[in-house]
């Protein structure tokens, strides 16, 4: 995922959270959680990509 796509995903997540906090509707909560999970997964992928790889000992 490109940086622009990630930024757009975070914006969509924040928008979904705002909608939920205003409405307290169960379906809005599900959308917000779905976006949060997508953002968390992308952050996990980016953290693993930045982690240095261990060189083989043999």
PDB file of N, CA, C and O in Angstrom:
ATOM      1  N   UNK A   1       0.852  -1.169   0.000  1.00  0.00           N
ATOM      2  CA  UNK A   1       0.000   0.000   0.000  1.00  0.00           C
ATOM      3  C   UNK A   1       0.899   1.234   0.000  1.00  0.00           C
ATOM      4  O   UNK A   1       1.863   1.315   0.761  1.00  0.00           O
ATOM      5  N   UNK A   2       0.574   2.175  -0.851  1.00  0.00           N
ATOM      6  CA  UNK A   2       1.371   3.405  -0.929  1.00  0.00           C
ATOM      7  C   UNK A   2       1.046   4.321   0.256  1.00  0.00           C
ATOM      8  O   UNK A   2       0.058   4.127   0.964  1.00  0.00           O
ATOM      9  N   UNK A   3       1.899   5.311   0.445  1.00  0.00           N
ATOM     10  CA  UNK A   3       1.678   6.263   1.537  1.00  0.00           C
ATOM     11  C   UNK A   3       0.368   7.018   1.349  1.00  0.00           C
ATOM     12  O   UNK A   3      -0.354   7.254   2.318  1.00  0.00           O
ATOM     13  N   UNK A   4       0.056   7.398   0.114  1.00  0.00           N
ATOM     14  CA  UNK A   4      -1.182   8.129  -0.146  1.00  0.00           C
ATOM     15  C   UNK A   4      -2.398   7.263   0.180  1.00  0.00           C
ATOM     16  O   UNK A   4      -3.365   7.742   0.771  1.00  0.00           O
ATOM     17  N   UNK A   5      -2.347   5.998  -0.203  1.00  0.00           N
ATOM     18  CA  UNK A   5      -3.454   5.089   0.109  1.00  0.00           C
ATOM     19  C   UNK A   5      -3.608   4.918   1.614  1.00  0.00           C
ATOM     20  O   UNK A   5      -4.724   4.835   2.126  1.00  0.00           O
ATOM     21  N   UNK A   6      -2.470   4.866   2.324  1.00  0.00           N
ATOM     22  CA  UNK A   6      -2.517   4.732   3.774  1.00  0.00           C
ATOM     23  C   UNK A   6      -3.134   5.971   4.420  1.00  0.00           C
ATOM     24  O   UNK A   6      -3.955   5.862   5.331  1.00  0.00           O
ATOM     25  N   UNK A   7      -2.737   7.132   3.947  1.00  0.00           N
ATOM     26  CA  UNK A   7      -3.304   8.382   4.479  1.00  0.00           C
ATOM     27  C   UNK A   7      -4.809   8.428   4.223  1.00  0.00           C
ATOM     28  O   UNK A   7      -5.577   8.828   5.098  1.00  0.00           O
ATOM     29  N   UNK A   8      -5.227   8.022   3.036  1.00  0.00           N
ATOM     30  CA  UNK A   8      -6.659   7.990   2.722  1.00  0.00           C
ATOM     31  C   UNK A   8      -7.399   7.006   3.624  1.00  0.00           C
ATOM     32  O   UNK A   8      -8.527   7.268   4.043  1.00  0.00           O
ATOM     33  N   UNK A   9      -6.763   5.874   3.921  1.00  0.00           N
ATOM     34  CA  UNK A   9      -7.370   4.881   4.809  1.00  0.00           C
ATOM     35  C   UNK A   9      -7.533   5.441   6.219  1.00  0.00           C
ATOM     36  O   UNK A   9      -8.570   5.239   6.851  1.00  0.00           O
ATOM     37  N   UNK A  10      -6.524   6.138   6.708  1.00  0.00           N
ATOM     38  CA  UNK A  10      -6.602   6.736   8.049  1.00  0.00           C
ATOM     39  C   UNK A  10      -7.687   7.810   8.089  1.00  0.00           C
ATOM     40  O   UNK A  10      -8.424   7.914   9.069  1.00  0.00           O
ATOM     41  N   UNK A  11      -7.785   8.603   7.034  1.00  0.00           N
ATOM     42  CA  UNK A  11      -8.846   9.622   6.981  1.00  0.00           C
ATOM     43  C   UNK A  11     -10.226   8.971   7.007  1.00  0.00           C
ATOM     44  O   UNK A  11     -11.128   9.447   7.696  1.00  0.00           O
ATOM     45  N   UNK A  12     -10.386   7.885   6.258  1.00  0.00           N
ATOM     46  CA  UNK A  12     -11.666   7.175   6.243  1.00  0.00           C
ATOM     47  C   UNK A  12     -11.967   6.596   7.622  1.00  0.00           C
ATOM     48  O   UNK A  12     -13.117   6.605   8.062  1.00  0.00           O
ATOM     49  N   UNK A  13     -10.939   6.094   8.305  1.00  0.00           N
ATOM     50  CA  UNK A  13     -11.126   5.559   9.652  1.00  0.00           C
ATOM     51  C   UNK A  13     -11.592   6.654  10.608  1.00  0.00           C
ATOM     52  O   UNK A  13     -12.538   6.458  11.371  1.00  0.00           O
ATOM     53  N   UNK A  14     -10.929   7.799  10.562  1.00  0.00           N
ATOM     54  CA  UNK A  14     -11.305   8.905  11.457  1.00  0.00           C
ATOM     55  C   UNK A  14     -12.719   9.387  11.154  1.00  0.00           C
ATOM     56  O   UNK A  14     -13.462   9.733  12.072  1.00  0.00           O
ATOM     57  N   UNK A  15     -13.095   9.414   9.889  1.00  0.00           N
ATOM     58  CA  UNK A  15     -14.446   9.808   9.510  1.00  0.00           C
ATOM     59  C   UNK A  15     -15.463   8.804  10.062  1.00  0.00           C
ATOM     60  O   UNK A  15     -16.498   9.200  10.599  1.00  0.00           O
ATOM     61  N   UNK A  16     -15.169   7.510   9.931  1.00  0.00           N
ATOM     62  CA  UNK A  16     -16.070   6.477  10.445  1.00  0.00           C
ATOM     63  C   UNK A  16     -16.185   6.569  11.966  1.00  0.00           C
ATOM     64  O   UNK A  16     -17.267   6.369  12.517  1.00  0.00           O
ATOM     65  N   UNK A  17     -15.081   6.869  12.643  1.00  0.00           N
ATOM     66  CA  UNK A  17     -15.124   7.028  14.094  1.00  0.00           C
ATOM     67  C   UNK A  17     -15.982   8.228  14.487  1.00  0.00           C
ATOM     68  O   UNK A  17     -16.764   8.152  15.435  1.00  0.00           O
ATOM     69  N   UNK A  18     -15.837   9.324  13.764  1.00  0.00           N
ATOM     70  CA  UNK A  18     -16.631  10.522  14.050  1.00  0.00           C
ATOM     71  C   UNK A  18     -18.115  10.239  13.869  1.00  0.00           C
ATOM     72  O   UNK A  18     -18.938  10.649  14.688  1.00  0.00           O
ATOM     73  N   UNK A  19     -18.448   9.542  12.800  1.00  0.00           N
ATOM     74  CA  UNK A  19     -19.853   9.195  12.554  1.00  0.00           C
ATOM     75  C   UNK A  19     -20.381   8.329  13.688  1.00  0.00           C
ATOM     76  O   UNK A  19     -21.495   8.541  14.165  1.00  0.00           O
ATOM     77  N   UNK A  20     -19.584   7.352  14.122  1.00  0.00           N
ATOM     78  CA  UNK A  20     -20.040   6.490  15.218  1.00  0.00           C
ATOM     79  C   UNK A  20     -20.234   7.286  16.507  1.00  0.00           C
ATOM     80  O   UNK A  20     -21.250   7.123  17.182  1.00  0.00           O
ATOM     81  N   UNK A  21     -19.277   8.141  16.854  1.00  0.00           N
ATOM     82  CA  UNK A  21     -19.378   8.883  18.112  1.00  0.00           C
ATOM     83  C   UNK A  21     -20.576   9.827  18.122  1.00  0.00           C
ATOM     84  O   UNK A  21     -21.106  10.152  19.184  1.00  0.00           O
ATOM     85  N   UNK A  22     -20.995  10.262  16.950  1.00  0.00           N
ATOM     86  CA  UNK A  22     -22.188  11.114  16.878  1.00  0.00           C
ATOM     87  C   UNK A  22     -23.474  10.308  16.966  1.00  0.00           C
ATOM     88  O   UNK A  22     -24.446  10.750  17.579  1.00  0.00           O
ATOM     89  N   UNK A  23     -23.483   9.123  16.354  1.00  0.00           N
ATOM     90  CA  UNK A  23     -24.734   8.363  16.247  1.00  0.00           C
ATOM     91  C   UNK A  23     -24.876   7.272  17.302  1.00  0.00           C
ATOM     92  O   UNK A  23     -25.993   6.951  17.707  1.00  0.00           O
ATOM     93  N   UNK A  24     -23.759   6.698  17.755  1.00  0.00           N
ATOM     94  CA  UNK A  24     -23.751   5.543  18.667  1.00  0.00           C
ATOM     95  C   UNK A  24     -24.538   4.371  18.087  1.00  0.00           C
ATOM     96  O   UNK A  24     -25.129   3.578  18.820  1.00  0.00           O
ATOM     97  N   UNK A  25     -24.535   4.277  16.762  1.00  0.00           N
ATOM     98  CA  UNK A  25     -25.248   3.222  16.059  1.00  0.00           C
ATOM     99  C   UNK A  25     -24.325   2.009  15.917  1.00  0.00           C
ATOM    100  O   UNK A  25     -23.137   2.155  15.629  1.00  0.00           O
ATOM    101  N   UNK A  26     -24.885   0.806  16.124  1.00  0.00           N
ATOM    102  CA  UNK A  26     -24.089  -0.415  16.081  1.00  0.00           C
ATOM    103  C   UNK A  26     -23.429  -0.620  14.712  1.00  0.00           C
ATOM    104  O   UNK A  26     -22.261  -1.004  14.642  1.00  0.00           O
ATOM    105  N   UNK A  27     -24.158  -0.369  13.640  1.00  0.00           N
ATOM    106  CA  UNK A  27     -23.579  -0.572  12.305  1.00  0.00           C
ATOM    107  C   UNK A  27     -22.437   0.416  12.044  1.00  0.00           C
ATOM    108  O   UNK A  27     -21.460   0.067  11.381  1.00  0.00           O
ATOM    109  N   UNK A  28     -22.551   1.630  12.554  1.00  0.00           N
ATOM    110  CA  UNK A  28     -21.458   2.600  12.412  1.00  0.00           C
ATOM    111  C   UNK A  28     -20.226   2.147  13.199  1.00  0.00           C
ATOM    112  O   UNK A  28     -19.094   2.364  12.767  1.00  0.00           O
ATOM    113  N   UNK A  29     -20.450   1.524  14.341  1.00  0.00           N
ATOM    114  CA  UNK A  29     -19.338   0.988  15.126  1.00  0.00           C
ATOM    115  C   UNK A  29     -18.616  -0.115  14.354  1.00  0.00           C
ATOM    116  O   UNK A  29     -17.387  -0.186  14.375  1.00  0.00           O
ATOM    117  N   UNK A  30     -19.369  -0.967  13.680  1.00  0.00           N
ATOM    118  CA  UNK A  30     -18.760  -2.045  12.894  1.00  0.00           C
ATOM    119  C   UNK A  30     -17.881  -1.481  11.783  1.00  0.00           C
ATOM    120  O   UNK A  30     -16.785  -1.989  11.543  1.00  0.00           O
ATOM    121  N   UNK A  31     -18.353  -0.435  11.105  1.00  0.00           N
ATOM    122  CA  UNK A  31     -17.540   0.200  10.058  1.00  0.00           C
ATOM    123  C   UNK A  31     -16.263   0.806  10.651  1.00  0.00           C
ATOM    124  O   UNK A  31     -15.181   0.665  10.081  1.00  0.00           O
ATOM    125  N   UNK A  32     -16.393   1.474  11.788  1.00  0.00           N
ATOM    126  CA  UNK A  32     -15.226   2.092  12.422  1.00  0.00           C
ATOM    127  C   UNK A  32     -14.212   1.026  12.834  1.00  0.00           C
ATOM    128  O   UNK A  32     -13.011   1.200  12.631  1.00  0.00           O
ATOM    129  N   UNK A  33     -14.687  -0.062  13.404  1.00  0.00           N
ATOM    130  CA  UNK A  33     -13.783  -1.143  13.808  1.00  0.00           C
ATOM    131  C   UNK A  33     -13.105  -1.784  12.605  1.00  0.00           C
ATOM    132  O   UNK A  33     -11.930  -2.147  12.670  1.00  0.00           O
ATOM    133  N   UNK A  34     -13.838  -1.924  11.514  1.00  0.00           N
ATOM    134  CA  UNK A  34     -13.258  -2.499  10.301  1.00  0.00           C
ATOM    135  C   UNK A  34     -12.109  -1.627   9.796  1.00  0.00           C
ATOM    136  O   UNK A  34     -11.049  -2.141   9.441  1.00  0.00           O
ATOM    137  N   UNK A  35     -12.315  -0.323   9.765  1.00  0.00           N
ATOM    138  CA  UNK A  35     -11.240   0.582   9.341  1.00  0.00           C
ATOM    139  C   UNK A  35     -10.063   0.530  10.314  1.00  0.00           C
ATOM    140  O   UNK A  35      -8.907   0.548   9.889  1.00  0.00           O
ATOM    141  N   UNK A  36     -10.349   0.465  11.617  1.00  0.00           N
ATOM    142  CA  UNK A  36      -9.276   0.384  12.604  1.00  0.00           C
ATOM    143  C   UNK A  36      -8.443  -0.876  12.396  1.00  0.00           C
ATOM    144  O   UNK A  36      -7.218  -0.841  12.513  1.00  0.00           O
ATOM    145  N   UNK A  37      -9.103  -1.982  12.090  1.00  0.00           N
ATOM    146  CA  UNK A  37      -8.387  -3.228  11.852  1.00  0.00           C
ATOM    147  C   UNK A  37      -7.507  -3.125  10.605  1.00  0.00           C
ATOM    148  O   UNK A  37      -6.378  -3.616  10.600  1.00  0.00           O
ATOM    149  N   UNK A  38      -8.015  -2.494   9.560  1.00  0.00           N
ATOM    150  CA  UNK A  38      -7.219  -2.311   8.339  1.00  0.00           C
ATOM    151  C   UNK A  38      -5.985  -1.453   8.610  1.00  0.00           C
ATOM    152  O   UNK A  38      -4.890  -1.762   8.140  1.00  0.00           O
ATOM    153  N   UNK A  39      -6.170  -0.373   9.372  1.00  0.00           N
ATOM    154  CA  UNK A  39      -5.041   0.504   9.703  1.00  0.00           C
ATOM    155  C   UNK A  39      -4.030  -0.253  10.564  1.00  0.00           C
ATOM    156  O   UNK A  39      -2.827  -0.164  10.321  1.00  0.00           O
ATOM    157  N   UNK A  40      -4.500  -0.992  11.557  1.00  0.00           N
ATOM    158  CA  UNK A  40      -3.596  -1.767  12.408  1.00  0.00           C
ATOM    159  C   UNK A  40      -2.800  -2.785  11.597  1.00  0.00           C
ATOM    160  O   UNK A  40      -1.603  -2.959  11.821  1.00  0.00           O
ATOM    161  N   UNK A  41      -3.458  -3.454  10.661  1.00  0.00           N
ATOM    162  CA  UNK A  41      -2.761  -4.429   9.823  1.00  0.00           C
ATOM    163  C   UNK A  41      -1.682  -3.762   8.978  1.00  0.00           C
ATOM    164  O   UNK A  41      -0.577  -4.288   8.848  1.00  0.00           O
ATOM    165  N   UNK A  42      -1.996  -2.618   8.409  1.00  0.00           N
ATOM    166  CA  UNK A  42      -1.009  -1.907   7.590  1.00  0.00           C
ATOM    167  C   UNK A  42       0.160  -1.430   8.450  1.00  0.00           C
ATOM    168  O   UNK A  42       1.309  -1.496   8.014  1.00  0.00           O
ATOM    169  N   UNK A  43      -0.114  -0.952   9.658  1.00  0.00           N
ATOM    170  CA  UNK A  43       0.964  -0.536  10.557  1.00  0.00           C
ATOM    171  C   UNK A  43       1.854  -1.721  10.917  1.00  0.00           C
ATOM    172  O   UNK A  43       3.075  -1.581  10.991  1.00  0.00           O
ATOM    173  N   UNK A  44       1.254  -2.879  11.138  1.00  0.00           N
ATOM    174  CA  UNK A  44       2.017  -4.084  11.448  1.00  0.00           C
ATOM    175  C   UNK A  44       2.921  -4.465  10.265  1.00  0.00           C
ATOM    176  O   UNK A  44       4.087  -4.814  10.455  1.00  0.00           O
ATOM    177  N   UNK A  45       2.377  -4.394   9.054  1.00  0.00           N
ATOM    178  CA  UNK A  45       3.159  -4.712   7.856  1.00  0.00           C
ATOM    179  C   UNK A  45       4.328  -3.745   7.713  1.00  0.00           C
ATOM    180  O   UNK A  45       5.446  -4.159   7.409  1.00  0.00           O
ATOM    181  N   UNK A  46       4.073  -2.470   7.929  1.00  0.00           N
ATOM    182  CA  UNK A  46       5.138  -1.468   7.797  1.00  0.00           C
ATOM    183  C   UNK A  46       6.197  -1.636   8.883  1.00  0.00           C
ATOM    184  O   UNK A  46       7.382  -1.431   8.622  1.00  0.00           O
ATOM    185  N   UNK A  47       5.790  -2.006  10.094  1.00  0.00           N
ATOM    186  CA  UNK A  47       6.755  -2.217  11.175  1.00  0.00           C
ATOM    187  C   UNK A  47       7.646  -3.420  10.875  1.00  0.00           C
ATOM    188  O   UNK A  47       8.847  -3.385  11.145  1.00  0.00           O
ATOM    189  N   UNK A  48       7.069  -4.474  10.323  1.00  0.00           N
ATOM    190  CA  UNK A  48       7.862  -5.656   9.980  1.00  0.00           C
ATOM    191  C   UNK A  48       8.824  -5.360   8.838  1.00  0.00           C
ATOM    192  O   UNK A  48       9.933  -5.894   8.811  1.00  0.00           O
ATOM    193  N   UNK A  49       8.420  -4.529   7.909  1.00  0.00           N
ATOM    194  CA  UNK A  49       9.290  -4.182   6.785  1.00  0.00           C
ATOM    195  C   UNK A  49      10.477  -3.338   7.243  1.00  0.00           C
ATOM    196  O   UNK A  49      11.557  -3.419   6.658  1.00  0.00           O
ATOM    197  N   UNK A  50      10.284  -2.533   8.280  1.00  0.00           N
ATOM    198  CA  UNK A  50      11.360  -1.678   8.784  1.00  0.00           C
ATOM    199  C   UNK A  50      12.316  -2.418   9.711  1.00  0.00           C
ATOM    200  O   UNK A  50      13.434  -1.960   9.945  1.00  0.00           O
ATOM    201  N   UNK A  51      11.883  -3.557  10.238  1.00  0.00           N
ATOM    202  CA  UNK A  51      12.704  -4.312  11.174  1.00  0.00           C
ATOM    203  C   UNK A  51      13.895  -4.920  10.424  1.00  0.00           C
ATOM    204  O   UNK A  51      13.718  -5.492   9.349  1.00  0.00           O
ATOM    205  N   UNK A  52      15.090  -4.801  10.975  1.00  0.00           N
ATOM    206  CA  UNK A  52      16.247  -5.388  10.291  1.00  0.00           C
ATOM    207  C   UNK A  52      16.135  -6.915  10.273  1.00  0.00           C
ATOM    208  O   UNK A  52      15.678  -7.539  11.231  1.00  0.00           O
ATOM    209  N   UNK A  53      16.561  -7.483   9.167  1.00  0.00           N
ATOM    210  CA  UNK A  53      16.524  -8.936   9.013  1.00  0.00           C
ATOM    211  C   UNK A  53      17.780  -9.537   9.640  1.00  0.00           C
ATOM    212  O   UNK A  53      18.877  -8.992   9.514  1.00  0.00           O
ATOM    213  N   UNK A  54      17.597 -10.666  10.313  1.00  0.00           N
ATOM    214  CA  UNK A  54      18.739 -11.344  10.909  1.00  0.00           C
ATOM    215  C   UNK A  54      19.474 -12.123   9.823  1.00  0.00           C
ATOM    216  O   UNK A  54      18.862 -12.847   9.038  1.00  0.00           O
ATOM    217  N   UNK A  55      20.758 -11.966   9.792  1.00  0.00           N
ATOM    218  CA  UNK A  55      21.567 -12.686   8.812  1.00  0.00           C
ATOM    219  C   UNK A  55      21.679 -14.148   9.222  1.00  0.00           C
ATOM    220  O   UNK A  55      21.639 -14.475  10.408  1.00  0.00           O
ATOM    221  N   UNK A  56      21.818 -15.006   8.248  1.00  0.00           N
ATOM    222  CA  UNK A  56      21.974 -16.433   8.528  1.00  0.00           C
ATOM    223  C   UNK A  56      23.319 -16.678   9.207  1.00  0.00           C
ATOM    224  O   UNK A  56      24.327 -16.070   8.846  1.00  0.00           O
ATOM    225  N   UNK A  57      23.322 -17.557  10.173  1.00  0.00           N
ATOM    226  CA  UNK A  57      24.555 -17.871  10.888  1.00  0.00           C
ATOM    227  C   UNK A  57      25.428 -18.853  10.117  1.00  0.00           C
ATOM    228  O   UNK A  57      26.641 -18.918  10.318  1.00  0.00           O
ATOM    229  N   UNK A  58      24.806 -19.594   9.255  1.00  0.00           N
ATOM    230  CA  UNK A  58      25.566 -20.605   8.505  1.00  0.00           C
ATOM    231  C   UNK A  58      25.556 -20.268   7.036  1.00  0.00           C
ATOM    232  O   UNK A  58      26.140 -20.995   6.232  1.00  0.00           O
TER     233      UNK A  58
END
